[in-house]
Amino acid sequence: MTELWAHTLTWAEVDPPRHPFELDEDAARMLTGLVVPLLPSPEAADEHRRRSLDPVTEFLVAAGRGNRRS
């Protein structure tokens, strides 16, 4: 489990002009693959609606730093 939480990052760490962020097609597909499973179906119970966003946060931070995982 990651210790990285998006809400704990400072503006200096995520400031778009300092840290430009663009995804190529492969990275966009990878991000989509991380996000889609987190979206609950309409029939899902409340417990399924609270899935962790850790993999998405880790991916976005790594991509922003230029260290995308393969």
VMD Tcl script that draws the C-alpha trace (Angstrom):
set ca {
  {0.00 0.00 0.00}
  {1.26 3.45 -0.83}
  {1.83 6.27 1.60}
  {1.14 8.76 -1.21}
  {-2.13 10.67 -0.96}
  {-3.11 13.21 -3.60}
  {-4.62 15.53 -1.00}
  {-1.28 15.75 0.86}
  {0.70 17.05 -2.12}
  {1.66 20.71 -2.06}
  {0.91 23.08 -4.91}
  {4.64 23.26 -5.67}
  {4.60 19.49 -6.22}
  {1.68 19.62 -8.67}
  {1.88 23.10 -10.20}
  {1.13 22.50 -13.92}
  {3.61 25.06 -15.31}
  {6.39 23.48 -13.24}
  {5.30 19.92 -13.93}
  {3.72 19.73 -17.39}
  {1.71 16.57 -17.78}
  {0.85 14.87 -21.03}
  {-0.09 11.26 -21.62}
  {0.74 9.40 -24.79}
  {-1.78 6.85 -26.07}
  {-0.19 3.93 -24.20}
  {-0.18 5.84 -20.91}
  {-3.79 6.95 -21.45}
  {-4.80 3.31 -22.00}
  {-2.92 2.30 -18.87}
  {-4.63 5.02 -16.84}
  {-8.01 3.99 -18.21}
  {-7.25 0.41 -17.18}
  {-6.54 1.61 -13.63}
  {-9.63 3.82 -13.36}
  {-12.34 1.68 -14.99}
  {-12.20 -1.12 -12.40}
  {-12.66 1.48 -9.66}
  {-15.98 2.64 -11.07}
  {-18.85 0.84 -9.37}
  {-21.67 -0.63 -11.37}
  {-25.12 0.72 -10.53}
  {-25.86 -2.55 -8.74}
  {-22.72 -2.43 -6.58}
  {-23.05 -2.39 -2.81}
  {-21.77 0.61 -0.86}
  {-18.59 -1.23 0.11}
  {-17.60 -1.45 -3.57}
  {-18.01 2.30 -3.98}
  {-15.09 2.94 -1.64}
  {-12.36 1.24 -3.66}
  {-8.84 2.59 -3.27}
  {-7.47 5.14 -5.70}
  {-3.87 4.32 -4.73}
  {-2.94 2.75 -8.11}
  {-4.25 5.82 -9.95}
  {-2.46 8.23 -7.64}
  {0.80 6.30 -7.97}
  {0.51 6.21 -11.76}
  {-0.21 9.92 -12.09}
  {2.63 10.94 -9.79}
  {5.09 8.63 -11.53}
  {3.96 9.84 -14.95}
  {4.30 13.45 -13.80}
  {7.85 12.71 -12.71}
  {8.60 10.91 -15.97}
  {8.90 7.53 -14.22}
  {5.97 5.63 -15.64}
  {5.72 2.00 -14.71}
  {5.54 -0.41 -17.62}
}
mol new
graphics top color blue
foreach p $ca { graphics top sphere $p radius 0.5 }
foreach p [lrange $ca 0 end-1] q [lrange $ca 1 end] { graphics top cylinder $p $q radius 0.2 }
display resetview
